[in-house]
């Protein structure tokens, strides 16, 4: 990871945000450096994923393997597979919706707040 993303970002100052372009409509626009007036590229503020992170363990129900999908702001942001448990790095101060698909095809849903 780029150290500047940790030390020189501010999720509350538009010029110091780490943006991620988004295909769905959002309330935030990606600032295009050649023309700040263009507002048709929607974005998400992902600064906290760089500056305020935490390793998070997610248990997989049962004794088998599973696939863990993590959603934030309606977007899938992480996917991991494992047996009994997976470890992901997530941003503190956010709510995540977790979908765990176990080997038997069942989907287990949970909400995690860091």
Secondary structure, DSSP 4 states (H G I P E B T S, - for coil): --HHHHHS--TTSGGGPPEEE-SS--SEEPPPTT-TT---SEEEE-THHHHSEEEEEEEPSSSSEEEEEEEETTEEEEEEEEESEEEEEEETT-EEEEEEEETTS-EEEEEEE-
